[in-house]
Amino acid sequence: MPTRTRNAVVVGAQWGDEGKGRVVDLISEKFDIIARFQGGSNAGHTIMLKDKKFVLHHIPCGVLRKNKVSIIGNGMVVDLETLVEEIKNLKKSGFQITNRNLKISSLAHLILPYHKSLDIGREALKGSSAIGTTGRGIGPAYEDKIARQGIRIIDIAHKKTLKAKLQLVLKEKNKILNKVFNKPTFKIEKMISSLSKNYRYIKEFVSNTEEYLNNQTRKNKKILFEGAQGAMLDVDFGTYPFVTSSSTIAGGASVGTGVPFSSLGTVVGISKAYTTRVGHGPFPTEMFDNQGLLLREFGTEYGATTGRPRRCGWLDLIALKHSIQISGIDSLVLTKVDVLSMFETVKVCVGYQIKNKKITTFPLSLDDLGIVKPIYKEFDSWTLEEVVSSKKIPKNLNMFIKFIEKFLSTPISMISVGPERDQIVYL
Ligand code: IMP
């Protein structure tokens, strides 16, 4: 597919945790600006640098490279307390964070303490029907944005407006927290004082990032749009309601940064060589046996934000096909290929059996998704030594890759064979 600009969007093609962080960290070398466009502190992008592990929640992974500008876009929801911590930690590790390399959109919405309390309260009330959220207040914060009662970063600078808005919204939130969830209420003074303190720390980074990005595009600077979570968690096209509350697909990059859709460029989708999911919701290829446990341990499949064990399963090409279509993915990066080397044979799902019928499209109804039986194609596996030492693609792995490319009509441009920056094979 022809590239419309020199920009690119990186999105998750599964249920999140595909390894977007490390791919962005790697390819950001070729870009000038890295912009996050949705989500918030629910994301945990992990990068290994010389044995040191960095987990970023708000700041794009490009921040770990010199001379790159990182953008926190208007489409994100920001937890100021966590963001300040994140900046402080990076500075402590020796990274220079200034208003030249970090810019925060003044239009981004805030995650406030009542959002977190409501998120946790609502999940508890739902009991066994809970979504399994990260408890970071993401849903309630986006809810307020759409309900036109969210507080944005720009509001903190205007004390009178901030107080008036908070007064209005707290009236409702405190009633709900107290009456529905039997939880403590919040005091406006304490909230304003905490917001003001944290705002003083981030003030220098806050600006009109939408204008900045468009100006830079005109100057031919290259922008990499960094997605969080994955297409299957998209609020419209994911396994609703077991999704996050933002547009995780490539289209979200335009709304979440103010850069026109025609300037987004090529779309790179990230997928593991198998599948994982945290939280509840359908997962047709989930493994409940010993192999699933092995995959979790060998792949260290534990959430970067919450530490929760991830559910593990085989690669689902039907779900991937859905993501590729919705995000317009031009090429795929297959991560954690090394992990599958512990098995003698590996499987990929090539269809679903539903009531004696074979289907090859992703069912939109959760009732259907809940009863589908995956149809697998099995491959002989490869050894770790073959992949890591020679950096050539072993025969069996090559067959695996070629099959996926053909099935999805999408090229695989890179595979990762370990967590370090150089453990990547370009195809
Ligand atoms: P929320 O985004 O905290 O509201 O969580 C909604 C759903 O998205 C839950 O199933 C979470 O486990 C999942 N989720 C949110 N962020 C991530 C992520 O960064 N990786 C994987 N799953 C995520």
Residues whose N, C-alpha, C, O or C-beta is under 5 A from the ligand:
A	BS01	IMP	W15 G16 D17 N42 A43 G44 I131 G132 T133 T134 G135 R136 I138 G139 Q229 L233 V243 T244 S245 V278 G279 H280
